[in-house]
Amino acid sequence: MRYSPVKTAVIGYGFSAKTFHLPFIEAMDELVLTAISSSQTAAVTADYPDVTCFSDADSLLTDSDAELVIITAPNDVHFRLAKLALENGKHVIVEKPFVTKVEDGEALIALAEEKGLVLSVFHNRRWDGDFLTVKKLVEDGRLGEVKYFESHFDRFRPVVRQRWREMAEDGGGILFDLAPHLLDQALALFGKPQALTAQCMAMRPGAKTIDYYNLILQYPEHLVQLHSNLYSPEPNLRFKVLGSLGKYEKYGLDPQEDYLKAGVKPEQPAWAAEDAAHSGQLHQEDGSQIIPTELGGYQHYFAGVTDAIRLGTPNPVPAQEALLNIKLIQLALESSRLGQTMKVDA
């Protein structure tokens, strides 16, 4: 072991905590779970009898011995809880979206810098195998000059469900739930765009939040289209990339979420491997070929955060990078409202 495990607490005991965070804390030597805050005290105690359960987040943040706090609470309380955690000297991972307002993100970044603490945002899909495959194809030049990049996160949920993600006015809807994934990947590949055009709508009967978006990011030499809707029951297009030397297409979502939901433990490097039958294809003038999907793994994110805490290495997803994501979401809302293309400030 390179260093002592980072004492870690999780705020929330819902889908995000149980699927994307707790399995990695349990599997990795770099982390040790010391506390959870949840109103589901009986469930937490039954599942984690040796872990301190706090009935509310504020008590955990002020009274626990955790060095690192992972915030999986609803989007509209990310800012308040992250601020309290930093004020109490704790490193922070915030589930995406980072915050719901740009000014809140700026305040958190300034506070973390003042306290000398790591503030990271859980943009785990930088470690999706399909995204790593696209990244490799682009960086290796196999597509030539990229001219058009299309990325989807579509689902079939035509009926509104009574849950905070679909009801909350502040930070609810798929523009805050799904777009951060696609925006983060696009920004990781191409950096800041020059302009943005968006259509954001509530399409389903009774919808109170955005359930359809189409974002066009303009770059000097290419376009990026990011899209999500809830009316797509078919095997969904994930990536389509057009370049001067060919075209890459990939269907289906990275399997890690399904593996984790099925109870697969992320204990071996190959746990995240995608079935070869789901590989994408590269089409070029002289023919087509299957491109095996790169091996992803969300454990690399957590290892990066613990290294940043213990060794002072770079934060794998700095809050400054996640803040640009939020700026583009706010710009998308304005573009859709006005029906205009919006310039992205330099």
Disulfide bonds with the S-S distance in Angstrom:
none
